[in-house]
Structure formats: structure tokens, C-alpha cells
Amino acid sequence: MAGRVIVERAPVSMGREARVTEAGDHRFFAGWRSDPFFFDVPGAMNNLQFTGDDFFADKDVCSIVLEVPNSDPGAETGWPVGPHAGRR
């Protein structure tokens, strides 16, 4: 099923700067970000006496985010929003 294209040729954020593409009321992001999850392994293994050591401090996550406004027809009707990738 074909749909409308919202974003084309958006950059991928590989470094510290978040490269967000805006298209009308939509915003799109793809790339690596610092993992926001915190887990203190030594503290968890020591009766929850936390040490402040964060196992995920140097870990990243790869994300794809599409911000869609509530006024978008798909937001209220439940139309599927999905990715499409191709080579040209």
C-alpha cells in the first residue's frame, strides 16, 4: 500500500550533533544518541547500596524517530505509519 512521503534523504546523526529534519509539522531523526538508561551493577549486587557506577555511561542507542502532530489524519484514524527504504 503506497502512502505519502513525509521525509526524503534525511541525514543520519553519527556524531554529537542531533541532525533533525523538519517537514511541515513533522520532525524526523535517525542516528546514534547516548543511552539514557542507568544501571549500577555493583550497587545492585550489593543489597542496592548504589556506588554511582553507570554500566551504560559509554553506551549508545541507534534510534529512528518520527514526530507526528495530533492534527495528522493518521493520528486519529489509526492509519499505519511505517518506514520505506529504497535505493535510487
C-alpha positions as CSV (number, residue, x, y, z in Angstrom):
1,M,0.0,0.0,0.0
2,A,1.5,3.3,-1.0
3,G,1.3,6.3,1.2
4,R,2.5,9.9,1.2
5,V,6.2,10.6,1.6
6,I,6.9,12.8,4.6
7,V,10.7,12.9,4.6
8,E,13.2,12.0,1.9
9,R,17.0,11.9,2.1
10,A,17.2,12.9,5.8
11,P,20.7,12.9,7.2
12,V,21.8,10.3,9.8
13,S,23.3,11.7,13.0
14,M,26.7,10.0,13.5
15,G,28.3,12.5,15.9
16,R,27.4,14.6,18.9
17,E,25.1,17.0,17.0
18,A,21.5,15.8,16.5
19,R,20.5,16.4,12.9
20,V,16.7,16.8,12.9
21,T,14.8,17.2,9.6
22,E,11.7,19.3,9.6
23,A,9.0,18.7,7.0
24,G,5.9,20.9,7.7
25,D,4.5,19.9,11.1
26,H,6.6,16.7,11.1
27,R,10.1,16.2,12.5
28,F,12.4,13.2,11.8
29,F,15.6,12.0,13.5
30,A,17.8,9.0,12.8
31,G,21.1,8.2,14.4
32,W,23.0,7.4,17.5
33,R,22.4,9.0,20.9
34,S,23.7,8.4,24.4
35,D,21.7,5.7,26.1
36,P,19.6,7.3,28.8
37,F,19.3,4.1,30.9
38,F,21.3,4.0,34.2
39,F,22.3,0.7,35.8
40,D,24.7,0.4,38.7
41,V,25.7,-3.3,38.6
42,P,28.0,-3.3,41.7
43,G,25.3,-1.5,43.7
44,A,22.6,-3.9,42.6
45,M,24.7,-6.8,43.6
46,N,25.5,-5.1,47.0
47,N,22.0,-5.1,48.5
48,L,21.1,-2.0,46.5
49,Q,23.8,0.1,48.1
50,F,24.5,2.1,44.9
51,T,28.0,3.2,44.0
52,G,27.2,5.7,41.2
53,D,28.9,3.4,38.7
54,D,26.8,3.5,35.5
55,F,27.3,0.5,33.2
56,F,25.6,2.3,30.3
57,A,27.6,5.6,30.6
58,D,29.6,4.9,27.5
59,K,26.9,3.0,25.5
60,D,24.8,4.4,22.7
61,V,21.5,3.5,21.1
62,C,20.5,3.8,17.4
63,S,17.1,5.5,17.1
64,I,14.6,6.4,14.4
65,V,12.0,8.9,15.5
66,L,9.2,10.5,13.6
67,E,7.2,13.2,15.4
68,V,3.7,13.4,14.0
69,P,1.3,16.2,15.1
70,N,-2.1,15.3,16.6
71,S,-3.7,17.0,13.6
72,D,-2.3,14.4,11.2
73,P,-5.1,12.3,9.8
74,G,-3.3,9.1,10.7
75,A,-3.0,10.1,14.4
76,E,-6.8,10.0,14.9
77,T,-7.8,7.3,12.4
78,G,-5.1,4.8,13.2
79,W,-3.6,4.8,9.8
80,P,-0.3,2.8,9.9
81,V,2.9,4.8,9.9
82,G,5.8,2.9,8.6
83,P,9.2,3.2,7.1
84,H,10.1,2.6,3.5
85,A,13.6,2.4,2.2
86,G,14.8,2.1,-1.3
87,R,17.8,2.7,-3.5
88,R,17.9,5.1,-6.4
